[in-house]
Amino acid sequence: MDVLKTHVVHGGTLRYLSHASAATGTTMKVSVFVPPGEGPFPVVLWLSGLTCTEDNFTTKAGAYEAAARLGLIVVAPDTSP
C-alpha cells in the first residue's frame, strides 16, 4: 500500500492509502482512521455503496469524532470504480 496523505484528526491519525487492484485492474483508494491511544482497537469496515469515495460516509456522518471518542478504527474504501 502507498500512503497518499496523513492527517491528525480528533487526536487520531487519518491516512489515505492506495494500491493496485488485480480484481478491478485499477488503483483503489481507502481511508483509515486510527483513534488516539494504545490499542488494540475494534475495526469498523464501512462499505458505502456503489459510486461512493473513501470520504463520503466519514465526512457526511462526522465519523472520525465518534470513532475517536469510542476508540474505533474506521476503514472506508473507495467503492466508486
Backbone bond lengths (Angstrom), bond angles and torsions (degrees), N, CA, C in turn:
res aa  C-N    CA-C-N  psi(-1)  N-CA   C-N-CA  omega(-1)  CA-C   N-CA-C  phi
1 M - - - 1.447 - - 1.520 108.45 -
2 D 1.311 115.08 142.58 1.456 121.82 175.81 1.521 108.96 -103.46
3 V 1.325 117.07 135.05 1.464 121.89 176.03 1.521 107.94 -86.09
4 L 1.328 116.54 119.82 1.459 121.81 179.94 1.526 112.20 -90.26
5 K 1.338 116.39 -43.09 1.468 122.33 -179.21 1.520 108.58 -151.45
6 T 1.325 115.84 153.42 1.459 122.47 174.20 1.516 108.23 -137.11
7 H 1.338 117.09 133.67 1.463 123.09 179.73 1.527 109.48 -135.56
8 V 1.324 115.90 152.78 1.461 121.21 169.05 1.521 106.82 -94.03
9 V 1.327 116.91 123.72 1.465 122.67 -176.81 1.528 108.78 -134.40
10 H 1.321 117.00 122.73 1.470 121.90 179.37 1.533 111.73 49.86
11 G 1.324 115.56 37.79 1.453 121.08 177.87 1.510 114.62 82.88
12 G 1.323 117.58 -10.77 1.461 122.10 179.35 1.518 111.15 -101.87
13 T 1.309 116.04 -172.31 1.468 121.48 -178.81 1.524 109.51 -117.52
14 L 1.321 115.19 128.26 1.466 122.23 176.69 1.516 107.95 -112.72
15 R 1.320 115.35 122.81 1.462 120.31 178.17 1.522 109.53 -120.08
16 Y 1.318 114.83 140.83 1.451 122.32 171.36 1.527 106.70 -106.28
17 L 1.328 116.20 124.37 1.459 122.32 -175.08 1.522 109.93 -123.48
18 S 1.333 116.07 160.43 1.469 120.25 173.70 1.522 109.02 -142.19
19 H 1.336 114.60 158.22 1.461 120.80 175.65 1.521 108.94 -154.62
20 A 1.318 115.63 154.70 1.460 121.29 176.10 1.524 108.22 -79.71
21 S 1.325 116.54 122.64 1.462 121.37 -178.31 1.525 111.17 -96.47
22 A 1.318 115.64 122.43 1.466 120.19 174.97 1.528 110.48 -70.14
23 A 1.335 117.03 -30.98 1.468 121.62 -177.28 1.523 112.46 -68.61
24 T 1.340 117.03 -41.23 1.471 120.25 -177.40 1.519 113.27 -101.55
25 G 1.334 116.22 -17.46 1.460 119.53 -176.05 1.514 112.52 72.81
26 T 1.325 117.05 19.00 1.463 121.91 -178.80 1.526 110.08 -129.94
27 T 1.320 115.48 172.79 1.455 120.76 171.65 1.517 108.04 -84.55
28 M 1.315 116.24 125.80 1.462 121.80 179.75 1.522 109.22 -102.98
29 K 1.343 116.15 145.84 1.463 121.55 178.61 1.527 109.85 -119.01
30 V 1.330 115.50 154.08 1.459 121.58 179.62 1.524 107.69 -151.73
31 S 1.333 116.33 145.15 1.463 120.07 171.22 1.526 107.47 -107.89
32 V 1.339 115.42 141.87 1.463 121.68 -179.30 1.520 108.16 -132.67
33 F 1.326 116.20 117.77 1.459 121.95 176.77 1.519 108.73 -104.97
34 V 1.336 116.37 128.39 1.466 122.19 176.00 1.525 106.64 -117.26
35 P 1.332 117.37 123.28 1.463 120.64 -175.86 1.532 111.72 -69.08
36 P 1.335 115.87 164.91 1.460 118.48 176.83 1.524 110.73 -68.57
37 G 1.318 116.09 156.65 1.451 120.49 177.62 1.506 112.04 104.84
38 E 1.310 113.67 -175.78 1.446 120.60 -177.82 1.522 109.35 -105.61
39 G 1.318 116.91 127.76 1.451 121.68 -179.12 1.506 111.92 -73.48
40 P 1.288 116.91 -166.57 1.458 125.81 11.89 1.539 112.01 -77.18
41 F 1.326 114.56 153.41 1.462 121.98 179.52 1.528 109.69 -120.43
42 P 1.324 117.67 146.99 1.474 119.76 170.53 1.524 109.42 -68.62
43 V 1.328 116.05 154.09 1.468 122.01 -177.67 1.526 109.86 -116.10
44 V 1.328 115.75 132.99 1.461 122.39 172.49 1.522 106.48 -108.11
45 L 1.333 117.10 119.54 1.459 122.08 175.58 1.522 106.78 -99.74
46 W 1.330 116.61 112.40 1.457 120.97 -174.59 1.522 110.42 -104.91
47 L 1.314 116.32 114.60 1.459 122.35 175.51 1.522 107.79 -103.41
48 S 1.331 116.44 104.07 1.461 121.30 -173.33 1.516 113.70 -69.73
49 G 1.294 117.57 -30.81 1.456 120.25 -177.19 1.511 110.65 121.38
50 L 1.305 115.69 172.35 1.456 121.20 -176.83 1.526 111.34 -57.78
51 T 1.286 116.44 137.24 1.474 127.58 177.73 1.523 114.25 74.82
52 C 1.317 119.65 11.50 1.462 121.25 177.88 1.526 110.10 -97.18
53 T 1.323 115.91 138.67 1.457 120.43 178.05 1.523 110.17 -87.19
54 E 1.301 115.92 179.45 1.458 121.91 178.60 1.521 112.94 -70.45
55 D 1.343 117.36 -2.65 1.464 122.40 -179.65 1.522 114.69 -111.25
56 N 1.322 119.35 -16.12 1.471 121.03 -172.41 1.529 113.69 -53.27
57 F 1.310 117.25 -65.86 1.458 121.38 -177.40 1.523 111.40 -63.67
58 T 1.325 116.67 -48.03 1.460 120.44 -172.46 1.518 112.07 -61.92
59 T 1.313 117.29 -39.66 1.469 121.13 -179.59 1.526 111.42 -75.91
60 K 1.313 117.41 -49.26 1.464 121.18 -175.80 1.528 112.64 -67.21
61 A 1.331 117.67 -32.27 1.466 121.12 -176.83 1.528 113.16 -93.61
62 G 1.328 117.64 -8.02 1.459 119.36 -175.58 1.524 111.08 65.24
63 A 1.316 116.18 38.67 1.461 122.11 -171.44 1.523 113.82 -64.60
64 Y 1.317 118.44 -33.71 1.464 119.19 -174.18 1.521 112.44 -69.66
65 E 1.302 118.36 -34.83 1.466 120.41 176.82 1.531 110.28 -63.13
66 A 1.319 116.53 -47.07 1.466 120.76 178.65 1.526 111.20 -65.24
67 A 1.331 117.33 -41.07 1.461 120.81 -179.79 1.526 111.20 -64.75
68 A 1.325 117.28 -38.48 1.464 120.53 177.61 1.527 110.31 -63.84
69 R 1.319 115.93 -43.72 1.467 121.30 -178.82 1.531 111.58 -66.29
70 L 1.334 117.03 -37.77 1.463 122.20 -176.57 1.533 113.98 -91.68
71 G 1.339 116.73 -7.28 1.456 120.08 -179.43 1.518 113.32 70.88
72 L 1.343 116.42 47.29 1.465 121.87 -178.44 1.526 111.59 -116.50
73 I 1.312 116.00 139.39 1.460 120.76 167.28 1.521 106.73 -84.16
74 V 1.334 116.88 136.10 1.468 121.31 177.01 1.524 108.26 -119.10
75 V 1.325 115.58 121.86 1.459 122.78 176.60 1.526 106.78 -111.94
76 A 1.329 116.56 120.07 1.472 120.75 -177.17 1.528 109.68 -128.90
77 P 1.324 117.99 98.80 1.466 120.26 178.87 1.526 112.20 -76.79
78 D 1.325 114.63 153.11 1.455 121.70 171.67 1.528 106.23 -73.60
79 T 1.313 116.75 118.68 1.464 120.56 -179.94 1.533 111.80 -104.46
80 S 1.339 116.58 15.65 1.463 119.73 -174.24 1.525 116.35 -81.60
81 P 1.342 121.16 -21.53 1.467 116.76 -177.82 1.488 109.94 -66.02
